[in-house]
Amino acid sequence: MLERYLNEGVLECGVDEAGRGCLAGPVVAAAVILPSDFESPVLNDSKKLTVKQRNILRIQIEENAIAWAVCMVDNHIIDEKNILQATYDAMHGAISELKVVPEYILVDGNRFRPYCDAEGRTIPHSTIVKGDGKMMSIAAASILAKTHRDEYMEKLSKQFPQYGWQKNKGYPTADHRTAILENGFSSFHRVTFTVK
């Protein structure tokens, strides 16, 4: 069972990203504040769920969350800044889009750039390694980040069918690498990433 909160009685926001290791497309972050009574026996790290489970959970999360938001940072900014800074930008963007300001931020992983609210106050945070398999709000964020990004890459694949994004979602599979070597980069590829 995943933990509901790290700090009881505090409005916590879970944050996670998808697409950091891809060769194409944006890095996508989601921020989610769940109600204290949110229930789901299936909720877990998005990577441990089937596509069908993720899509069902996405609807449940979006309909029942106190607040949720998704932010995409495109490949050009990734190339310009580097993937770590672009990931922080996506996470901050998602938090900024929440309709409710969180009192505490839970971040999947071991690094995060401190976030300040609109008044310039730094919101306290904790980084949690493999947090998407430990905390409900981070797991929910991982599902929204993953499903929104997958949906975006599937739409892009109709414009660029040669890269197989409907299957690989931009990740560095053998087929994707071969397609880049044969067709060159698209306008959605991260040109600073190693293809070979």
Backbone torsions as a table, in degrees:
resi	resn	phi	psi	omega
1	MET	NA	136.0	177.4
2	LEU	-79.0	152.7	177.9
3	GLU	-77.5	142.0	179.8
4	ARG	-75.6	-36.6	-175.6
5	TYR	-156.0	160.8	173.4
6	LEU	-93.4	-37.7	-179.0
7	ASN	-123.1	108.3	-177.4
8	GLU	-62.4	135.9	177.2
9	GLY	81.6	6.4	179.9
10	VAL	-112.0	138.4	-179.5
11	LEU	-76.4	99.4	-174.9
12	GLU	-99.3	143.3	178.1
13	CYS	-116.4	126.2	174.3
14	GLY	-90.8	141.4	-178.5
15	VAL	-133.6	135.7	174.9
16	ASP	-151.9	167.2	-178.3
17	GLU	-129.2	165.9	173.0
18	ALA	-140.1	143.0	173.7
19	GLY	96.7	12.1	-179.5
20	ARG	-62.3	-39.3	-174.5
21	GLY	-91.4	12.1	-177.0
22	CYS	-79.9	159.7	174.4
23	LEU	-94.0	-14.5	-177.4
24	ALA	-144.9	156.1	176.1
25	GLY	86.1	178.5	-176.4
26	PRO	-81.5	164.2	162.0
27	VAL	-93.2	136.4	-173.2
28	VAL	-122.7	131.2	176.6
29	ALA	-121.1	149.3	175.2
30	ALA	-128.5	149.1	175.4
31	ALA	-127.0	133.6	-175.3
32	VAL	-138.1	131.5	169.3
33	ILE	-111.3	114.4	-178.9
34	LEU	-95.3	148.5	172.7
35	PRO	-68.7	154.3	-175.6
36	SER	-65.1	-20.0	-178.5
37	ASP	-101.7	14.4	180.0
38	PHE	-62.7	132.3	-178.7
39	GLU	-125.3	134.1	171.3
40	SER	-164.4	111.8	179.2
41	PRO	-69.4	-15.8	-175.7
42	VAL	-94.6	-22.6	-173.5
43	LEU	-53.0	127.2	-177.8
44	ASN	-164.4	178.0	171.4
45	ASP	-48.0	128.8	-174.8
46	SER	-57.7	-29.6	-177.9
47	LYS	-69.7	-17.9	-179.1
48	LYS	-94.5	3.2	-176.5
49	LEU	-111.6	157.6	174.8
50	THR	-78.9	165.2	177.1
51	VAL	-57.4	-43.7	-179.2
52	LYS	-62.6	-44.3	179.2
53	GLN	-62.1	-42.7	179.5
54	ARG	-62.5	-42.6	-177.7
55	ASN	-67.9	-36.5	176.2
56	ILE	-67.2	-45.2	179.9
57	LEU	-64.6	-35.7	178.0
58	ARG	-56.5	-45.9	179.9
59	ILE	-63.0	-46.0	-179.5
60	GLN	-61.4	-42.9	-179.0
61	ILE	-66.0	-48.2	-177.2
62	GLU	-65.6	-31.0	-180.0
63	GLU	-80.9	-27.4	-171.7
64	ASN	-111.7	-13.0	-178.6
65	ALA	-65.3	147.8	172.0
66	ILE	-62.7	-40.1	176.0
67	ALA	-159.5	147.4	174.1
68	TRP	-151.4	154.4	178.2
69	ALA	-157.9	153.6	179.2
70	VAL	-129.9	138.4	178.6
71	CYS	-132.3	133.6	177.3
72	MET	-110.6	136.4	173.3
73	VAL	-118.4	122.8	-168.5
74	ASP	-78.3	172.2	-175.0
75	ASN	-63.1	-29.3	-179.8
76	HIS	-67.7	-40.5	177.5
77	ILE	-70.1	-37.0	176.0
78	ILE	-58.6	-46.4	179.2
79	ASP	-65.6	-35.5	-177.5
80	GLU	-73.7	-43.2	-172.2
81	LYS	-99.6	-34.0	-172.0
82	ASN	106.2	159.2	-170.4
83	ILE	-67.9	-34.4	-179.4
84	LEU	-65.1	-48.5	179.8
85	GLN	-65.0	-37.9	178.1
86	ALA	-64.9	-35.5	177.3
87	THR	-66.0	-43.7	175.8
88	TYR	-59.6	-42.3	178.7
89	ASP	-59.2	-43.6	179.9
90	ALA	-64.4	-43.0	179.2
91	MET	-63.2	-46.1	178.6
92	HIS	-63.0	-39.4	179.0
93	GLY	-62.1	-42.1	179.2
94	ALA	-65.0	-44.2	179.3
95	ILE	-61.7	-41.3	-178.9
96	SER	-63.9	-27.6	-177.8
97	GLU	-83.5	-9.8	179.2
98	LEU	-61.3	140.1	179.0
99	LYS	-77.6	-13.0	177.6
100	VAL	-124.9	131.5	-179.8
101	VAL	-79.6	122.9	179.7
102	PRO	-73.8	157.7	176.4
103	GLU	-95.0	-17.4	-177.8
104	TYR	-153.8	146.3	-177.4
105	ILE	-119.5	129.4	174.8
106	LEU	-108.9	121.7	-173.6
107	VAL	-117.0	132.2	175.0
108	ASP	-70.9	133.2	177.4
109	GLY	111.8	-163.0	-176.4
110	ASN	-122.6	4.7	-179.8
111	ARG	-141.5	146.9	179.3
112	PHE	-161.7	143.0	174.5
113	ARG	-89.4	122.3	-176.8
114	PRO	-49.3	141.1	-176.2
115	TYR	-106.8	132.9	175.6
116	CYS	-109.3	139.8	178.6
117	ASP	-78.3	-176.5	-175.7
118	ALA	-61.6	-24.0	179.0
119	GLU	-90.4	2.3	178.7
120	GLY	85.6	8.8	178.9
121	ARG	-86.5	132.6	178.0
122	THR	-76.3	125.2	177.2
123	ILE	-86.5	126.2	-179.2
124	PRO	-62.0	151.4	-178.7
125	HIS	-145.2	162.4	170.1
126	SER	-131.1	137.2	171.5
127	THR	-95.9	137.7	-176.6
128	ILE	-130.6	111.7	178.5
129	VAL	-63.0	129.4	-175.7
130	LYS	57.0	35.1	-179.1
131	GLY	-63.5	-23.9	179.2
132	ASP	-70.1	-11.5	174.2
133	GLY	-108.0	8.7	-177.4
134	LYS	-123.6	-38.5	-173.6
135	MET	-115.8	134.8	-177.4
136	MET	-59.9	-44.0	-175.7
137	SER	-67.5	-35.3	177.6
138	ILE	-71.3	-40.4	176.7
139	ALA	-59.3	-42.6	178.4
140	ALA	-62.4	-41.7	178.0
141	ALA	-64.4	-38.4	179.9
142	SER	-63.6	-36.7	179.4
143	ILE	-68.7	-44.0	179.2
144	LEU	-66.1	-42.9	179.2
145	ALA	-61.0	-45.8	-178.1
146	LYS	-65.8	-48.9	-175.4
147	THR	-69.2	-39.1	178.4
148	HIS	-66.4	-40.0	179.8
149	ARG	-69.1	-43.5	178.6
150	ASP	-59.4	-43.8	179.0
151	GLU	-59.9	-43.2	179.5
152	TYR	-63.4	-44.3	-178.7
153	MET	-68.8	-32.8	176.7
154	GLU	-65.8	-38.6	176.2
155	LYS	-66.0	-43.0	179.0
156	LEU	-63.0	-32.3	-176.9
157	SER	-63.0	-22.7	178.0
158	LYS	-70.3	-29.2	175.9
159	GLN	-81.9	-29.2	-175.5
160	PHE	-130.3	65.9	-174.4
161	PRO	-65.2	-20.2	-175.7
162	GLN	-66.2	-18.3	-176.1
163	TYR	-96.3	-7.8	176.8
164	GLY	67.5	30.8	-176.5
165	TRP	-65.5	-22.1	178.1
166	GLN	-64.2	-22.6	178.1
167	LYS	-103.2	-50.8	-173.0
168	ASN	-88.2	-11.5	177.9
169	LYS	56.7	21.1	179.0
170	GLY	94.1	-3.5	179.8
171	TYR	-73.2	159.3	-173.3
172	PRO	-81.2	62.9	174.2
173	THR	-74.4	165.1	179.0
174	ALA	-60.3	-42.4	-179.7
175	ASP	-64.6	-38.7	179.9
176	HIS	-67.3	-43.4	178.3
177	ARG	-60.6	-43.3	179.1
178	THR	-62.8	-41.9	-179.6
179	ALA	-62.7	-37.0	178.1
180	ILE	-67.4	-43.5	179.5
181	LEU	-63.4	-32.9	-179.2
182	GLU	-83.6	-33.8	-173.0
183	ASN	-112.3	-9.6	-175.1
184	GLY	79.8	-177.8	179.7
185	PHE	-79.0	145.5	168.3
186	SER	-89.9	176.3	177.7
187	SER	-73.0	-4.4	179.6
188	PHE	-107.4	2.2	178.0
189	HIS	-82.5	151.8	175.8
190	ARG	-90.9	102.1	-170.8
191	VAL	-72.9	-14.5	178.0
192	THR	-86.4	-4.9	179.6
193	PHE	-89.9	147.1	-178.8
194	THR	-78.0	129.4	-178.6
195	VAL	-91.9	-41.0	-173.7
196	LYS	-75.7	NA	NA
